[in-house]
Amino acid sequence: MGIVHIVMFSFKPLVPPEEIEGTCQRLLGLKDKCVHPNTKQPYIKSAMGGTDTSSEQLQDGITHVFVCEFENAEDRAYYLNEDPTYAAFCKNVEGIIEKKQVVDFCPGQFTTRAR
């Protein structure tokens, strides 16, 4: 069963719109640029994202949402802890992100399990 990885954030107020757009495109580009060390192939199954459009007013400051899917926990762990491409992206955006939230889930799983 796959793992859905949801990243939500807002940018600092003075970040120019073109930098926001570029950052969002680079984040989505990780799908093709993050390569598994053994297979030498991209390992992120899917990636999509966009600007919040909800009218519910429950965003708590979050303005952008991205959803990635991994085949398994091992691929997600490599992405988060070892992938140099992902690490470089994170370092590049350190100074422009105001708020960040991350939620992962396995589709159809509703009981709590150890991560």
Secondary structure, DSSP 8 states (H G I E B T S, - for coil): --EEEEEEEEE-TT--HHHHHHHHHHHHHHHHH-B-TTT-SB-EEEEEEEE---SS---TT--EEEEEEESSHHHHHHHHHT-HHHHHHHHHHTTTEEEEEEEEE-TT--S----
